[in-house]
Amino acid sequence: MAVTGAGPILVLRYADVGVATYGSLRVVGRRDTTVTWVIDESAMATVHDLLADALPDPRAGENILDAVERAFAAGSLATPAAERHLAEVLGETLIPEPGWRLLTEQATTPDAVAFVAPTARLARVPWSVLAMPADGRRLIDVIDILFAAPPNIANAPRRPAPWRRDGAALLVLDPRVPGQRPDSALGSVLGRPDPTTPVARHFADVLAHRRVLPEVGSAVELFRRPQADRGWLAAQLRQQPSRLLFVGHASAADGDVGHADRAALHLAEPEALTAAELMASTLPIPARVALLACASGGDYRFDEATGLVAAAILGGAVLVTATLWSLPTTAGYRRFCGAPSESADPMAEVVVAVDTAHEANEAGRAVNAWQRAQLTRWRAGDVTASPLYWAALATFAVDGAR
C-alpha cells in the first residue's frame, strides 16, 4: 500500500466537554507546534443551524423529498454565494488564526496531509470547504484532507489487506431492494440501466481494461442486480477482490439511540446488512473500499464509532471513502434542479470520480484532487458542480494509506 512521503502529518482533533467543544492542531512528532482553542456553545449552535439548513437530510417535520428540495433550492450549499457564506462561518468558527497559520506553513512541504478527527457535533461538517479568514482559500486548497479512524478502531486487532492493483474490483452498483419501486425511498440511485449513460460508459471502459466482480458480459449487467444479497456479497468477497465499490442505499444509525453499529447497507434482500453483522461475519474486506450511500461515513456521530467505516477497517480495509450525508439520487437532482441541468448527473460524476480515484497509487489524495477540481468549477459559476455531492466525500485512512 502506498504510504506517505517526507511531508508533515497534521492532526486536527476536536472534543466535546460539557457545553464547550475544544479543538487542537498539531504536527505529528513536533509537540512545540500544538495549537489549542475552545468553541463556545453559541458558535456551535450557529454551525449546527447552518448545517441543518444546508444538508439534504430531513429536519423535524420534513420528509426526504422536502429535504432534498430545501437543500437544492434554499440551503447553504444551494448557490455559490450561500456556500461561500457557510464556508466563511465554518472557517472562522472551527479553526482560529494560529491554526490556519500552522496549516499554511506546513502545507508548503510536498506530501503534507491533515487528518481530521471531529466530534459527534461536528461529524457532518464539510471540511473541504472551510474558508481561511481574510484570504478566501479553502482548506482543501491549502492541504490534502483525510479522516483519522477513531483510536479504538485503528488500534484494534485486525489484518490489513494488501493493495493489489492486478486484482479484480468488486462492483456492487445500485442493488435492487425487493418490494421497492424505482422511484421509492429505497429505489434506484442511478436511474434505469442504460448503456448510453455516462456511468454505464465508464464501467464499459473498466470492463474492457480489467477484471471485475461479478463476472458479466456487459456493463449494464452490473446495475440493479436482484441476486446481490449478503450471501452473494460474501461469496464475492471470498474471491479476494482488490477493492470494493458500493453504490446504493444505507440506513444511518439513529444518533439519539447511540448505536453506530446499527448503520446498514441495503442489498437485494428485505433486511439490511448492519455494521454489527458485517463485523461479526469476519468476511475479508479488501484494502480499498468506497461506500457511496446515505451517510455511510457517519461513524463519528457516535461516542463509540463502530459504524460502516469501522466495519470495513476491522475487516481489512486501510482506506475507505464514504459520505457524510445523504447524496440526492439522479432522479432527485433532475426533479429539483430544472431544465438547464437536465443533462447533468452529479451522482454519476461522483461514482465515476471515486471509482477512478481508487485505482490511483494514492487514492485518498486522488479523491481530494477531484474535489478541488469540482470546487474550481463551482466557484466559476457552474451550478452543476454541486457541493451537495463532492463536499460530502470523506476518506478515512489507516496504516500509512493515502
C-alpha positions as a Python dict, from the first residue, in 0.01 Angstrom:
ca = {
    (1, 'M'): (0, 0, 0),
    (2, 'A'): (130, 345, -83),
    (3, 'V'): (247, 533, 223),
    (4, 'T'): (322, 894, 294),
    (5, 'G'): (642, 1054, 174),
    (6, 'A'): (850, 1301, 369),
    (7, 'G'): (567, 1550, 413),
    (8, 'P'): (437, 1652, 756),
    (9, 'I'): (127, 1490, 905),
    (10, 'L'): (-108, 1726, 1088),
    (11, 'V'): (-389, 1615, 1317),
    (12, 'L'): (-697, 1838, 1357),
    (13, 'R'): (-886, 1699, 1656),
    (14, 'Y'): (-1196, 1807, 1846),
    (15, 'A'): (-1351, 1702, 2178),
    (16, 'D'): (-1690, 1786, 2331),
    (17, 'V'): (-1658, 1866, 2703),
    (18, 'G'): (-1978, 1983, 2867),
    (19, 'V'): (-2121, 2280, 2678),
    (20, 'A'): (-1793, 2358, 2504),
    (21, 'T'): (-1604, 2199, 2218),
    (22, 'Y'): (-1225, 2201, 2229),
    (23, 'G'): (-1004, 2193, 1924),
    (24, 'S'): (-636, 2123, 1868),
    (25, 'L'): (-398, 2112, 1574),
    (26, 'R'): (-50, 1964, 1587),
    (27, 'V'): (222, 1830, 1365),
    (28, 'V'): (293, 1466, 1444),
    (29, 'G'): (634, 1432, 1610),
    (30, 'R'): (658, 1804, 1698),
    (31, 'R'): (496, 1889, 2031),
    (32, 'D'): (611, 2251, 2005),
    (33, 'T'): (366, 2310, 1719),
    (34, 'T'): (44, 2236, 1908),
    (35, 'V'): (-233, 2496, 1886),
    (36, 'T'): (-542, 2465, 2108),
    (37, 'W'): (-870, 2659, 2129),
    (38, 'V'): (-1228, 2642, 2254),
    (39, 'I'): (-1553, 2689, 2063),
    (40, 'D'): (-1836, 2818, 2280),
    (41, 'E'): (-2194, 2695, 2274),
    (42, 'S'): (-2336, 2986, 2074),
    (43, 'A'): (-2082, 2934, 1795),
    (44, 'M'): (-2157, 2562, 1788),
    (45, 'A'): (-2528, 2638, 1768),
    (46, 'T'): (-2463, 2858, 1464),
    (47, 'V'): (-2269, 2576, 1296),
    (48, 'H'): (-2547, 2328, 1377),
    (49, 'D'): (-2818, 2555, 1232),
    (50, 'L'): (-2625, 2628, 913),
    (51, 'L'): (-2560, 2259, 851),
    (52, 'A'): (-2921, 2163, 924),
    (53, 'D'): (-3024, 2421, 664),
    (54, 'A'): (-2763, 2310, 411),
    (55, 'L'): (-2783, 1932, 403),
    (56, 'P'): (-3043, 1711, 230),
    (57, 'D'): (-3114, 1513, 547),
    (58, 'P'): (-3470, 1561, 680),
    (59, 'R'): (-3526, 1804, 965),
    (60, 'A'): (-3820, 1775, 1203),
    (61, 'G'): (-4142, 1773, 1003),
    (62, 'E'): (-3971, 1708, 668),
    (63, 'N'): (-3978, 1401, 450),
    (64, 'I'): (-3691, 1306, 219),
    (65, 'L'): (-3829, 1494, -81),
    (66, 'D'): (-3883, 1808, 128),
    (67, 'A'): (-3524, 1790, 250),
    (68, 'V'): (-3378, 1746, -98),
    (69, 'E'): (-3587, 2033, -235),
    (70, 'R'): (-3479, 2263, 50),
    (71, 'A'): (-3113, 2174, 3),
    (72, 'F'): (-3120, 2245, -371),
    (73, 'A'): (-3347, 2550, -361),
    (74, 'A'): (-3264, 2742, -46),
    (75, 'G'): (-2995, 2572, 161),
    (76, 'S'): (-2648, 2697, 244),
    (77, 'L'): (-2498, 2479, -32),
    (78, 'A'): (-2755, 2575, -295),
    (79, 'T'): (-2569, 2866, -461),
    (80, 'P'): (-2206, 2982, -475),
    (81, 'A'): (-2293, 3291, -268),
    (82, 'A'): (-2469, 3091, 6),
    (83, 'E'): (-2193, 2829, 10),
    (84, 'R'): (-1926, 3100, 39),
    (85, 'H'): (-2104, 3241, 346),
    (86, 'L'): (-2121, 2893, 503),
    (87, 'A'): (-1752, 2835, 425),
    (88, 'E'): (-1653, 3166, 586),
    (89, 'V'): (-1851, 3099, 903),
    (90, 'L'): (-1714, 2745, 934),
    (91, 'G'): (-1358, 2856, 863),
    (92, 'E'): (-1367, 3133, 1124),
    (93, 'T'): (-1551, 2929, 1388),
    (94, 'L'): (-1375, 2594, 1368),
    (95, 'I'): (-1010, 2693, 1313),
    (96, 'P'): (-850, 3001, 1475),
    (97, 'E'): (-592, 3221, 1306),
    (98, 'P'): (-290, 3042, 1465),
    (99, 'G'): (-430, 2712, 1336),
    (100, 'W'): (-466, 2843, 983),
    (101, 'R'): (-111, 2983, 1003),
    (102, 'L'): (28, 2645, 1108),
    (103, 'L'): (-162, 2473, 827),
    (104, 'T'): (-31, 2709, 559),
    (105, 'E'): (325, 2690, 691),
    (106, 'Q'): (331, 2310, 688),
    (107, 'A'): (149, 2280, 356),
    (108, 'T'): (443, 2436, 173),
    (109, 'T'): (617, 2097, 213),
    (110, 'P'): (520, 1841, -55),
    (111, 'D'): (303, 1550, 61),
    (112, 'A'): (166, 1735, 364),
    (113, 'V'): (-166, 1595, 486),
    (114, 'A'): (-416, 1689, 756),
    (115, 'F'): (-610, 1418, 938),
    (116, 'V'): (-942, 1532, 1082),
    (117, 'A'): (-1092, 1372, 1394),
    (118, 'P'): (-1424, 1550, 1464),
    (119, 'T'): (-1675, 1505, 1745),
    (120, 'A'): (-2036, 1393, 1719),
    (121, 'R'): (-2145, 1757, 1696),
    (122, 'L'): (-1909, 1818, 1402),
    (123, 'A'): (-1948, 1484, 1227),
    (124, 'R'): (-2126, 1628, 922),
    (125, 'V'): (-1904, 1932, 866),
    (126, 'P'): (-1780, 1956, 503),
    (127, 'W'): (-1419, 2020, 599),
    (128, 'S'): (-1305, 2067, 241),
    (129, 'V'): (-1499, 2393, 202),
    (130, 'L'): (-1377, 2575, 515),
    (131, 'A'): (-1256, 2921, 409),
    (132, 'M'): (-949, 3087, 556),
    (133, 'P'): (-1049, 3424, 707),
    (134, 'A'): (-934, 3731, 508),
    (135, 'D'): (-789, 3501, 242),
    (136, 'G'): (-1071, 3300, 86),
    (137, 'R'): (-870, 2988, 15),
    (138, 'R'): (-1046, 2671, 124),
    (139, 'L'): (-895, 2409, 349),
    (140, 'I'): (-872, 2169, 56),
    (141, 'D'): (-689, 2439, -144),
    (142, 'V'): (-429, 2453, 130),
    (143, 'I'): (-371, 2085, 212),
    (144, 'D'): (-491, 1730, 144),
    (145, 'I'): (-760, 1623, 392),
    (146, 'L'): (-813, 1271, 522),
    (147, 'F'): (-1012, 1143, 820),
    (148, 'A'): (-847, 964, 1109),
    (149, 'A'): (-1011, 641, 1213),
    (150, 'P'): (-1104, 651, 1584),
    (151, 'P'): (-825, 505, 1802),
    (152, 'N'): (-1042, 215, 1921),
    (153, 'I'): (-1071, 105, 1557),
    (154, 'A'): (-721, 187, 1430),
    (155, 'N'): (-562, 8, 1728),
    (156, 'A'): (-796, -292, 1734),
    (157, 'P'): (-670, -640, 1637),
    (158, 'R'): (-716, -672, 1259),
    (159, 'R'): (-547, -799, 946),
    (160, 'P'): (-493, -515, 696),
    (161, 'A'): (-539, -636, 340),
    (162, 'P'): (-262, -563, 89),
    (163, 'W'): (-338, -338, -208),
    (164, 'R'): (-308, -541, -529),
    (165, 'R'): (-360, -337, -845),
    (166, 'D'): (-392, -653, -1057),
    (167, 'G'): (-682, -793, -853),
    (168, 'A'): (-1046, -774, -956),
    (169, 'A'): (-1260, -479, -849),
    (170, 'L'): (-1586, -580, -680),
    (171, 'L'): (-1865, -353, -809),
    (172, 'V'): (-2197, -352, -622),
    (173, 'L'): (-2396, -96, -820),
    (174, 'D'): (-2747, 7, -717),
    (175, 'P'): (-2868, -335, -595),
    (176, 'R'): (-3243, -388, -635),
    (177, 'V'): (-3413, -388, -293),
    (178, 'P'): (-3717, -624, -306),
    (179, 'G'): (-4058, -459, -295),
    (180, 'Q'): (-3922, -111, -374),
    (181, 'R'): (-4035, 78, -683),
    (182, 'P'): (-3751, 251, -874),
    (183, 'D'): (-3881, 592, -757),
    (184, 'S'): (-3938, 492, -392),
    (185, 'A'): (-3724, 578, -90),
    (186, 'L'): (-3511, 264, -142),
    (187, 'G'): (-3546, 264, -519),
    (188, 'S'): (-3286, 328, -786),
    (189, 'V'): (-2995, 559, -705),
    (190, 'L'): (-2860, 588, -1060),
    (191, 'G'): (-3175, 551, -1269),
    (192, 'R'): (-3267, 295, -1531),
    (193, 'P'): (-2966, 92, -1656),
    (194, 'D'): (-2881, 224, -1999),
    (195, 'P'): (-2558, 158, -2191),
    (196, 'T'): (-2556, 518, -2319),
    (197, 'T'): (-2538, 688, -1978),
    (198, 'P'): (-2202, 833, -1864),
    (199, 'V'): (-2181, 595, -1568),
    (200, 'A'): (-2253, 288, -1785),
    (201, 'R'): (-1998, 403, -2043),
    (202, 'H'): (-1741, 442, -1768),
    (203, 'F'): (-1788, 87, -1644),
    (204, 'A'): (-1790, -45, -2001),
    (205, 'D'): (-1442, 103, -2033),
    (206, 'V'): (-1344, -52, -1699),
    (207, 'L'): (-1461, -393, -1823),
    (208, 'A'): (-1254, -352, -2137),
    (209, 'H'): (-934, -298, -1940),
    (210, 'R'): (-954, -505, -1623),
    (211, 'R'): (-1125, -794, -1447),
    (212, 'V'): (-1423, -714, -1228),
    (213, 'L'): (-1657, -899, -997),
    (214, 'P'): (-1923, -1009, -1060),
    (215, 'E'): (-1821, -1150, -1397),
    (216, 'V'): (-2057, -1005, -1658),
    (217, 'G'): (-2081, -975, -2033),
    (218, 'S'): (-2174, -606, -2045),
    (219, 'A'): (-2166, -305, -1815),
    (220, 'V'): (-2544, -277, -1777),
    (221, 'E'): (-2545, -622, -1612),
    (222, 'L'): (-2359, -467, -1318),
    (223, 'F'): (-2655, -246, -1224),
    (224, 'R'): (-2970, -334, -1027),
    (225, 'R'): (-2871, -698, -976),
    (226, 'P'): (-3156, -876, -793),
    (227, 'Q'): (-2926, -1154, -663),
    (228, 'A'): (-2687, -918, -481),
    (229, 'D'): (-2782, -1024, -128),
    (230, 'R'): (-2550, -1087, 169),
    (231, 'G'): (-2476, -1446, 65),
    (232, 'W'): (-2379, -1326, -282),
    (233, 'L'): (-2165, -1047, -132),
    (234, 'A'): (-1987, -1294, 95),
    (235, 'A'): (-1910, -1522, -200),
    (236, 'Q'): (-1768, -1230, -399),
    (237, 'L'): (-1552, -1110, -108),
    (238, 'R'): (-1408, -1458, -61),
    (239, 'Q'): (-1262, -1426, -411),
    (240, 'Q'): (-1032, -1159, -260),
    (241, 'P'): (-1103, -860, -485),
    (242, 'S'): (-854, -575, -482),
    (243, 'R'): (-1118, -319, -386),
    (244, 'L'): (-1491, -275, -328),
    (245, 'L'): (-1723, -8, -469),
    (246, 'F'): (-2075, 0, -326),
    (247, 'V'): (-2328, 244, -473),
    (248, 'G'): (-2675, 225, -325),
    (249, 'H'): (-2873, 293, -10),
    (250, 'A'): (-2762, 288, 351),
    (251, 'S'): (-2959, 344, 669),
    (252, 'A'): (-2781, 571, 913),
    (253, 'A'): (-2795, 465, 1275),
    (254, 'D'): (-3011, 686, 1494),
    (255, 'G'): (-2779, 930, 1671),
    (256, 'D'): (-3024, 964, 1959),
    (257, 'V'): (-3009, 590, 2025),
    (258, 'G'): (-2631, 586, 2025),
    (259, 'H'): (-2560, 258, 1848),
    (260, 'A'): (-2332, 321, 1550),
    (261, 'D'): (-2331, -48, 1461),
    (262, 'R'): (-2697, -21, 1354),
    (263, 'A'): (-2592, 162, 1039),
    (264, 'A'): (-2665, -69, 747),
    (265, 'L'): (-2624, -129, 374),
    (266, 'H'): (-2932, -217, 171),
    (267, 'L'): (-2867, -514, -57),
    (268, 'A'): (-3106, -713, -276),
    (269, 'E'): (-3296, -860, 19),
    (270, 'P'): (-3558, -733, 265),
    (271, 'E'): (-3330, -697, 569),
    (272, 'A'): (-3039, -453, 553),
    (273, 'L'): (-2686, -568, 638),
    (274, 'T'): (-2580, -386, 955),
    (275, 'A'): (-2231, -281, 1055),
    (276, 'A'): (-2261, -514, 1354),
    (277, 'E'): (-2339, -811, 1128),
    (278, 'L'): (-2056, -720, 893),
    (279, 'M'): (-1809, -710, 1183),
    (280, 'A'): (-1937, -1039, 1324),
    (281, 'S'): (-1913, -1210, 984),
    (282, 'T'): (-1530, -1181, 972),
    (283, 'L'): (-1557, -1151, 594),
    (284, 'P'): (-1230, -1047, 427),
    (285, 'I'): (-1262, -681, 322),
    (286, 'P'): (-1025, -553, 52),
    (287, 'A'): (-769, -278, 114),
    (288, 'R'): (-977, -8, -55),
    (289, 'V'): (-1348, 42, -5),
    (290, 'A'): (-1587, 308, -139),
    (291, 'L'): (-1933, 330, 18),
    (292, 'L'): (-2137, 581, -183),
    (293, 'A'): (-2454, 557, 19),
    (294, 'C'): (-2656, 774, 257),
    (295, 'A'): (-2435, 898, 544),
    (296, 'S'): (-2216, 587, 517),
    (297, 'G'): (-1931, 784, 678),
    (298, 'G'): (-2130, 879, 987),
    (299, 'D'): (-1920, 685, 1239),
    (300, 'Y'): (-1813, 1000, 1424),
    (301, 'R'): (-2172, 1083, 1509),
    (302, 'F'): (-2139, 837, 1796),
    (303, 'D'): (-1920, 814, 2105),
    (304, 'E'): (-1848, 451, 2013),
    (305, 'A'): (-1763, 490, 1645),
    (306, 'T'): (-1839, 138, 1524),
    (307, 'G'): (-2030, 210, 1203),
    (308, 'L'): (-1983, 103, 843),
    (309, 'V'): (-1638, 260, 807),
    (310, 'A'): (-1521, 85, 1122),
    (311, 'A'): (-1662, -245, 998),
    (312, 'A'): (-1466, -210, 674),
    (313, 'I'): (-1141, -124, 855),
    (314, 'L'): (-1178, -405, 1107),
    (315, 'G'): (-1234, -642, 814),
    (316, 'G'): (-908, -541, 642),
    (317, 'A'): (-958, -207, 467),
    (318, 'V'): (-691, 58, 509),
    (319, 'L'): (-864, 329, 305),
    (320, 'V'): (-1240, 393, 298),
    (321, 'T'): (-1418, 669, 105),
    (322, 'A'): (-1768, 731, 238),
    (323, 'T'): (-2024, 1012, 258),
    (324, 'L'): (-2101, 1245, 548),
    (325, 'W'): (-2465, 1293, 450),
    (326, 'S'): (-2726, 1156, 208),
    (327, 'L'): (-2648, 1209, -160),
    (328, 'P'): (-2954, 1304, -368),
    (329, 'T'): (-3025, 1043, -634),
    (330, 'T'): (-3001, 1118, -1005),
    (331, 'A'): (-3382, 1142, -1020),
    (332, 'G'): (-3389, 1375, -720),
    (333, 'Y'): (-3135, 1609, -878),
    (334, 'R'): (-3327, 1632, -1204),
    (335, 'R'): (-3658, 1681, -1025),
    (336, 'F'): (-3546, 1986, -831),
    (337, 'C'): (-3278, 2148, -1045),
    (338, 'G'): (-3483, 2235, -1354),
    (339, 'A'): (-3441, 2228, -1728),
    (340, 'P'): (-3093, 2389, -1750),
    (341, 'S'): (-2948, 2087, -1567),
    (342, 'E'): (-3136, 1808, -1746),
    (343, 'S'): (-2822, 1658, -1895),
    (344, 'A'): (-2619, 1695, -1575),
    (345, 'D'): (-2578, 1397, -1342),
    (346, 'P'): (-2368, 1485, -1034),
    (347, 'M'): (-2442, 1148, -872),
    (348, 'A'): (-2294, 967, -1171),
    (349, 'E'): (-1996, 1205, -1163),
    (350, 'V'): (-1927, 1113, -801),
    (351, 'V'): (-1940, 740, -881),
    (352, 'V'): (-1705, 772, -1179),
    (353, 'A'): (-1466, 1001, -991),
    (354, 'V'): (-1435, 781, -682),
    (355, 'D'): (-1405, 461, -887),
    (356, 'T'): (-1125, 624, -1089),
    (357, 'A'): (-953, 767, -782),
    (358, 'H'): (-946, 428, -610),
    (359, 'E'): (-728, 297, -892),
    (360, 'A'): (-462, 563, -826),
    (361, 'N'): (-144, 499, -628),
    (362, 'E'): (-272, 730, -354),
    (363, 'A'): (-648, 700, -371),
    (364, 'G'): (-729, 944, -91),
    (365, 'R'): (-521, 1219, -246),
    (366, 'A'): (-684, 1145, -582),
    (367, 'V'): (-1029, 1197, -427),
    (368, 'N'): (-903, 1529, -288),
    (369, 'A'): (-777, 1632, -632),
    (370, 'W'): (-1119, 1568, -786),
    (371, 'Q'): (-1287, 1766, -509),
    (372, 'R'): (-1055, 2060, -582),
    (373, 'A'): (-1148, 2044, -949),
    (374, 'Q'): (-1518, 2046, -859),
    (375, 'L'): (-1466, 2342, -625),
    (376, 'T'): (-1299, 2530, -911),
    (377, 'R'): (-1599, 2465, -1135),
    (378, 'W'): (-1841, 2569, -862),
    (379, 'R'): (-1661, 2895, -785),
    (380, 'A'): (-1656, 2973, -1157),
    (381, 'G'): (-2037, 2959, -1158),
    (382, 'D'): (-2101, 2602, -1277),
    (383, 'V'): (-2401, 2515, -1058),
    (384, 'T'): (-2399, 2155, -1182),
    (385, 'A'): (-2080, 2103, -975),
    (386, 'S'): (-2293, 2097, -661),
    (387, 'P'): (-2109, 2068, -327),
    (388, 'L'): (-2403, 1862, -203),
    (389, 'Y'): (-2218, 1580, -381),
    (390, 'W'): (-1842, 1638, -383),
    (391, 'A'): (-1818, 1803, -38),
    (392, 'A'): (-1992, 1500, 116),
    (393, 'L'): (-1695, 1272, 45),
    (394, 'A'): (-1468, 1176, 333),
    (395, 'T'): (-1174, 936, 303),
    (396, 'F'): (-1067, 751, 619),
    (397, 'A'): (-713, 612, 619),
    (398, 'V'): (-503, 396, 849),
    (399, 'D'): (-165, 224, 840),
    (400, 'G'): (0, 491, 625),
    (401, 'A'): (-252, 468, 342),
    (402, 'R'): (-305, 783, 144),
}
